[in-house]
Amino acid sequence: MGKDAISTDDAKKASVDDIYQALSTGGKGLSASEAQNRILQYGYNEIPEQKKNPILEFLQYFRGPIPYMIEAAVVISAVTQKWEDFAFILALLLINAIVGFWQGRQAGNAIAMLKKQLAVKARVLRDEEWQEVAARELVPGDIVRVRMGDIIPADIKLVEGDYLSADESALTGESLPVDKHVADVAYSGSIAKQGEMTGVVVTTGLKTFFGKTAELAEEAATVSHFQKAVLKIGDYLIVLALSLVAITFFIAIVRQESILSTLQFALVLIVAAIPAAMPAVLSITMAVGAVALTKYNAIVSKLVAIEEMAGVDILCSDKTGTITENKLTLSEIVPFGDAGKEDVLLDALLASRGEDRDPIDIAIIDSKEGQALTEKLGTYTVARFAPFDPVVKRTEATVKDSEGRQFKAAKGAPQVIQNLAGGNEEIGRKIDELSNTFAKKGFRMLGVARSGDGDTWTYVGVLGLYDPPREDSAATIKTAEEMGLDVKMVTGDHVAIAKEIAKEVNLKTNITTADAFLNEHDAEAAEIVEKADGFAEVFPEHKYRIVSLLQSRGHIVGMTGDGVNDAPALKRADVGIAVAGATDAAKSAASIVITKPGLSVIIEAIKESRRIFQRMVHYVIYRIAETIRVLFFVTSIIIIFNVFPITALLIVLLSLLNDLPIMTIAYDNVLYSQSPEQWKMREIITLATLIGFVGVIATVILFYLAYITLGLSLAVVQSLIFLKLAVAGHLTIFVSRTRGPFWSIRPGSALLWSAIITKAIATVIVAVGIGVTPIGWYLAGLVWLYSIVEELVIMDWVKVRVYRLIDHGEIKWAR
C-alpha cells in the first residue's frame, strides 16, 4: 500500500468495503503495533506550525517606541563623541533586545507546553478495545467514534450509526450544519453538533480537506487592555522626556549655550526616560502567571484572559459538575399502570449504553438496583441504539429478547416521553405532581417508555436522579461573595431543582427562567438578568444573550460551559471558562480551561489572576515615579545650576542596576484584592506623581547639600547622586507594592535579594571608584541613610496618607 493509497475525494466515491480493503483494516480496527508503523508511513495527524525565523524575530526587538529612543541616544552619543556613553547605551540596546527575545521565547514555550494539555482527544478502536488517544496519533485505517461536541479529528468515512450533524462553517463557509449518514465523509476540523457515528480514518494531517484548503496563518498576538494601558504609559514617559528636552533647548537658545552641550543633556534625559524593562516585565509576568494558574488546574489558552479574569464581577456558573458533584445517583423509581419497579428499571437499562460514559446512563447502570438486573439484562440483545439527541431529548433502543421478539425502549425528558406515549391526561397530571415532589427534593425526573411490535408506546414509569452539591460549594460561594463576585447559577434544570440546590449552597433563590427575558427589549431584559440570582430551564443558546445583557450593564462577565452549544457564550464572555469534561468545541472557544471539577478551582484561578494584576500595577507605579524623579531632577539641576548632575553613562548603569532585577516582581508576594480589579489610572497616576516629586525634592536637596553646602567636586557629586538614585529607586518598589506601611506584606525572596545584590554592587562601584569618581565608604553610608529615611519613612508616610484620601479615610490594605 502506497503512502497516498487513498484520498478524501476517492473516499467519497468508494464504498465502505472498498475503504476497508484499500486501508487493510476492518470493523475491529488496527493493532497498536500496526498504528505505530503507519505513523512512520503517514506521519502524525497534525498540520505543522509555521516556524518563525529566529533572526527576524530577534530584529523585531529593535523596533518600537522604546528601542527607537535607545537608538536615538546611541546616535546622539556618537554625534557628541561620547564614546563611553555610546558603548554602554549600545550595550543597553542589545541587552534589552536579548532579554526581550529570550523572555518571549520562554513565554511562548510555556504556553506551548500548557496548550499540549488541551490537545484534542479521539476515541479509537485499538487492539479490539475502545481507547482514548491524542488525535495526532490517528492513522489511516483507524476506527473512531465521534459524538456531539467532538471536533472531528481526521477525514473519516462514516461506517456505522444513524446520522451525524456536522458544523463545517470553518471549512466551507456553510452556516447551517450538514447531515451525514453511513458512507458519507466527515471532514477534519468540523464539529459534531448532534448525533453519534463510527467512522474509519481515510486521511490525516496535511492530506485532509482542511490541510489542503485552509490558509495557514499565525494567530495574531492579542494585547490585553491592561497591556495596552501600560504601553501607553511608556509612550507618556517618552513624550514627557521630549517635552522637557524641548523646554531645555529653548532655555539653551536663550542662554546662547552650545548645541553640543544641549545635545548631551538631551541624551541624559532620553536615556533616563526609557522604560527599557517594560516589555520584559510584561512578558515574564504573563508567562509566570500562566504557569502559576496550572497549580489551580487552570490552563490559559489566551493570555489576555489573565487580566480580564482579575476584573470579573459576575460569574455565571453552570450547576452540574461545577456547583454539584455531577455524579448522578438513582434515588427513586415510580412505576405507572401495571408495570413494576423492575420493569421500569429494565427498560431504562436497555435504553442506556455504558461505553458512551453518559452521566445518566452510568447512574442507571451503576446503581445497586441496576447491578442486580445484570443477569436478566444478558437475555436481551440491542439491535439498534440511538444516543441522546438534544432535539428529541431522549435515547431509544431497538431490542430483541431471547425468543426473538422485538420491541423498543426509550428514556428521556418526562414531557417528551409523555408525548411519545400519546399524551395520556391522567399520566400527565401524575407527572406534574411528581415533578413538583421530585424538584423539592432536588431530583431530576427521567421518563421511561416501551413499545411492542408497532409504534404504540406505553409510559412505564419515571426515575428520580439526584446530583448532590459538592462539599466545598457553599464555602466557595461564600468566599466568592467576600471577593465581590456575584455568582449566578445557570442550569437547564427545572426552577424548583435550581432553587433547592441554591438553598443548599447558600445562594439566593431569585431564579429566573429564559422566558422572563427572551421577549423583552434589551433595557428591560438587562435589568431582569442583572437582578436575577440565577437562571433555570435555559438552553445553551440562551447563555449568549445572558452574557450580552450583563455586559451592556457594564459588568465584566465570566461564563462557564462544557457543551458544543456553549461555544458562542464562551467566546462572547470577557472570560470564557471551559469546565472539566468540556467538549473540544467548548475548549477551543474558551480562554481558560479548568481540568478539575468544582467551583473552588475557578475561584482560586480568579484569586491568582488578581495577584498577577497587582504585580503589574506595582510595577507601573514604580516605573512612573522613578521616571518622574529622574527627569524632573535632572532638568531642574541643569536649569537652576547649569551643570549635569549625572552623566549619560551613569544613567545607563542605573537602568541596568534597577530595571534588570525589577523583573523579579513577577515572583513577588502579593495578597489578592477583595474586590474585582480595575485599571484605576487616576489613582495610579496621582500616587506615582506624588511619590515621584517627593523623590525629586529629596534628590535636589541632597545635590544642594553636596555641591553647594559641602563644596564637593561635580565628579564626586555625580557619583553620589548615582548611588542615591540607585538605592532610593529600588526602595521605591518596596513602598509602592503595598497600600499600608511597606512592612505590611513581606516581599518575595527574589525581589528582596535582587535589590540587595544590585545595590551592593552600586555601592562598591562608587565607594571604590570602578569606572567612576570614588566617594568613599563614609559618604556611601550617608547616602544609604538619607535614602532609607526618604523612602521608608517620608515617602511611605505620604503614600499611606494618599491612600487614606483615596479610600475616604479608611486604608484598604491588599488582601
Residue, then its C-alpha position, 0 to 999 in steps of 0.5 A: m500500500g502506497k503512502d497516498a493509497i487513498s484520498t478524501d475525494d476517492a473516499k467519497k466515491a468508494s464504498v465502505d468495503d472498498i475503504y476497508q480493503a484499500l486501508s487493510t483494516g476492518g470493523k475491529g480496527l488496527s493493532a497498536s503495533e500496526a498504528q505505530n508503523r503507519i505513523l512512520q508511513y503517514g506521519y502524525n495527524e497534525i498540520p505543522e506550525q509555521k516556524k518563525n525565523p529566529i533572526l527576524e524575530f530577534l530584529q523585531y526587538f529593535r523596533g518600537p517606541i522604546p528601542y527607537m529612543i535607545e537608538a536615538a541616544v546611541v546616535i546622539s552619543a556618537v554625534t557628541q563623541k561620547w564614546e563611553d556613553f555610546a558603548f554602554i547605551l549600545a550595550l543597553l540596546l542589545i541587552n534589552a533586545i536579548v532579554g526581550f527575545w529570550q523572555g518571549r521565547q520562554a513565554g511562548n514555550a510555556i504556553a506551548m507546553l500548557k496548550k499540549q494539555l488541551a490537545v484534542k482527544a479521539r476515541v479509537l478502536r485499538d487492539e479490539e478495545w475502545q481507547e482514548v488517544a491524542a488525535r495526532e496519533l490517528v492513522p489511516g485505517d483507524i476506527v473512531r467514534v465521534r459524538m456531539g461536541d467532538i471536533i472531528p479529528a481526521d477525514i473519516k468515512l462514516v461506517e456505522g450509526d444513524y446520522l451525524s450533524a456536522d458544523e463545517s462553517a470553518l471549512t466551507g463557509e456553510s452556516l447551517p450544519v450538514d447531515k451525514h449518514v453511513a458512507d458519507v465523509a466527515y471532514s477534519g476540523s468540523i464539529a459534531k453538533q448532534g448525533e453519534m457515528t463510527g467512522v474509519v480514518v481515510t486521511t490525516g494531517l496535511k492530506t485532509f480537506f482542511g490541510k489542503t484548503a485552509e490558509l495557514a496563518e499565525e494567530a495574531a498576538t492579542v494585547s490585553h487592555f491592561q497591556k495596552a494601558v501600560l504601553k501607553i504609559g511608556d509612550y507618556l514617559i517618552v513624550l514627557a522626556l521630549s517635552l522637557v528636552a524641548i523646554t531645555f533647548f529653548i532655555a539653551i537658545v536663550r542662554q546662547e549655550s552650545i548645541l553640543s552641550t544641549l545635545q548631551f543633556a538631551l541624551v541624559l534625559i532620553v536615556a533616563a526616560i526609557p522604560a527599557a524593562m517594560p516589555a520584559v516585565l510584561s512578558i515574564t509576568m504573563a508567562v509566570g502567571a500562566v504557569a502559576l494558574t496550572k497549580y489551580n488546574a487552570i490552563v490559559s489558552k489566551l493570555v489576555a484572559i489573565e487580566e480580564m479574569a482579575g476584573v470579573d464581577i459576575l460569574c455565571s456558573d453552570k450547576t452540574g459538575t461545577i456547583t454539584e458533584n455531577k455524579l448522578t445517583l438513582s434515588e427513586i423509581v415510580p412505576f405507572g399502570d401495571a408495570g413494576k419497579e423492575d420493569v421500569l428499571l429494565d427498560a431504562l437499562l436497555a435504553s442506556r449504553g455504558e461505553d458512551r460514559d453518559p452521566i445518566d446512563i452510568a447512574i442507571i447502570d451503576s446503581k445497586e438496583g441496576q447491578a442486580l438486573t445484570e443477569k436478566l439484562g444478558t437475555y436481551t440483545v440491542a439491535r439498534f441504539a440511538p444516543f441522546d439527541p438534544v432535539v428529541k431529548r431522549t435515547e431509544a433502543t431497538v431490542k430483541d429478547s431471547e425468543g426473538r421478539q422485538f420491541k423498543a425502549a426509550k428514556g428521556a425528558p418526562q414531557v417528551i416521553q409523555n408525548l411519545a406515549g400519546g399524551n395520556e391526561e391522567i399520566g400527565r397530571k401524575i407527572d406534574e405532581l411528581s415533578n413538583t415532589f421530585a424538584k423539592k427534593g432536588f431530583r431530576m425526573l427521567g421518563v421511561a417508555r416501551s413499545g411492542d411490535g408497532d409504534t404504540w408506546t406505553y409510559v412505564g414509569v419515571l426515575g428520580l436522579y439526584d446530583p448532590p452539591r459538592e462539599d466545598s460549594a457553599a464555602t466557595i460561594k461564600t468566599a466568592e461573595e467576600m471577593g465581590l463576585d456575584v455568582k449566578m447559577v445557570t442550569g437547564d434544570h427545572v426552577a424548583i431543582a435550581k432553587e433547592i440546590a441554591k438553598e443548599v449552597n447558600l445562594k439566593t433563590n431569585i431564579t429566573t427562567a429564559d422566558a422572563f427575558l427572551n421577549e423583552h427589549d434589551a433595557e428591560a431584559a438587562e435589568i431582569v438578568e442583572k437582578a436575577d440570582g440565577f437562571a433555570e430551564v435555559f438552553p445553551e443558546h440562551k447563555y449568549r444573550i445572558v452574557s450580552l445583557l450583563q455586559s451592556r450593564g457594564h459588568i465584566v462577565g465570566m461564563t462557564g460551559d462544557g457543551v458544543n452549544d456553549a461555544p458562542a457564550l464562551k467566546r462572547a464572555d470577557v472570560g470564557i471558562a471551559v469546565a472539566g469534561a468540556t467538549d473540544a468545541a467548548k475548549s477551543a472557544a474558551s480562554i481558560v480551561i479548568t481540568k478539575p471539577g468544582l467551583s473552588v478551582i475557578i475561584e482560586a484561578i480568579k484569586e491568582s489572576r488578581r495577584i498577577f494584576q497587582r504585580m503589574v500595577h506595582y510595577v507601573i507605579y514604580r516605573i512612573a515615579e522613578t521616571i518622574r524623579v529622574l527627569f524632573f531632577v535632572t532638568s531642574i539641576i541643569i536649569i537652576f545650576n547649569v551643570f549635569p548632575i549625572t552623566a549619560l553613562l551613569i544613567v545607563l548603569l542605573s537602568l541596568l542596576n534597577d530595571l534588570p532585577i525589577m523583573t523579579i516582581a513577577y515572583d513577588n508576594v502579593l495578597y489578592s484584592q477583595s474586590p474585582e480589579q480595575w485599571k484605576m489610572r487616576e489613582i495610579i497616576t496621582l500616587a506615582t506623581l506624588i511619590g515621584f516629586v517627593g523623590v525629586i525634592a529629596t534628590v535636589i536637596l541632597f545635590y544642594l547639600a553636596y555641591i553647594t553646602l559641602g563644596l564637593s567636586l561635580a565628579v564626586v557629586q555625580s557619583l553620589i547622586f548615582l548611588k542615591l538614585a540607585v538605592a532610593g529607586h529600588l526602595t521605591i518598589f518596596v513602598s509602592r507594592t503595598r497600600g499600608p506601611f511597606w512592612s505590611i506584606r513581606p516581599g518575595s525572596a527574589l525581589l528582596w535579594s535582587a535589590i540587595i545584590t544590585k545595590a551592593i554592587a552600586t555601592v562598591i562601584v562608587a565607594v571604590g571608584i570602578g569606572v567612576t569618581p570614588i566617594g568613599w565608604y563614609l559618604a556611601g553610608l550617608v547616602w544609604l541613610y538619607s535614602i532609607v529615611e526618604e523612602l521608608v519613612i517620608m515617602d511611605w508616610v505620604k503614600v499611606r496618607v494618599y491612600r487614606l484620601i483615596d479610600h475616604g479615610e479608611i486604608k484598604w490594605a491588599r488582601 
